[in-house]
Amino acid sequence: MTPTSLPVRKGRDFIARHGETVFNAARRLQGDAPHTPLTRAGFAQADEMGRALRDTLGAAPALTLWASPTGRALQTLAVIAEHLELDWHGAHHDARLVEIGMGRWGGRYYADVGGEVGPVITPEGLLRPAPDGEDYEAIAARVTSWLEATADDPGDRLVIMHGISSRVLRGVMTGLPDHPEWRAPIADGLPQGSLVVIEGGVETLVHRGTGHAPA
């Protein structure tokens, strides 16, 4: 369902995957759970992204802040905003940036679900959609809706989100072809604490995190 045309952004989009959480560390399916706090490693990864952005943009850059409304995204943003000397309270939050919904599998251990239905993680590091969960076409539709609604954001912006949903957003923004099975554009996976920049449909890695992939 790759969109044929999107509004052209007149700025750069820095897209970050939040730091490691307690669910990531415990190997539990996190999905769109709202409250899964960062671990100490997750805070350290947010620090690394903050330093990388400070080196790239300097202090108090003209940067529109966006984040998924989940606690882990907002915690990551708080650390990065401190590095940049920006006001965390001025950030915009949007539920269209949340992680893939995992339905009845959400919150359960990967191993337990895998024991019942087979591998939950594909060889590409993608999550197999749950029977009552969200599919990749739905993620592509909602992130495309967000892109269309925010196309008039001035200049550069920072977007803090999640492993799977950021892969779809990046795929949409860089015009990737639809995945043959999941029927949505999906970019390559990156570990927690990673940061890319997309400008004019071209993606560049700014910082590769020290976390794990997939989500």
Buried (B, 14 or more C-beta within 10 A) or exposed (E): EBEEEBEEBEBBBBBBBBBBBBBBBEEBBBBBBEEBEBBEBBBBBBBBBBEBBBEBBEEEBEBBBBBBBBBBBBBBBBBBBBBBEBEBEEBBBBEBBBBBBBBEBBEBBBEEBBEEEEEBBEEBBBBBBBEEBBBBBBBBBBBBEBBEEBEEBEEBBBBBBBBBBBBBBBBBBBEBEBBEEBBBBBBEBBBBBBBBBBBEEEBEEBBBBBBBBBB
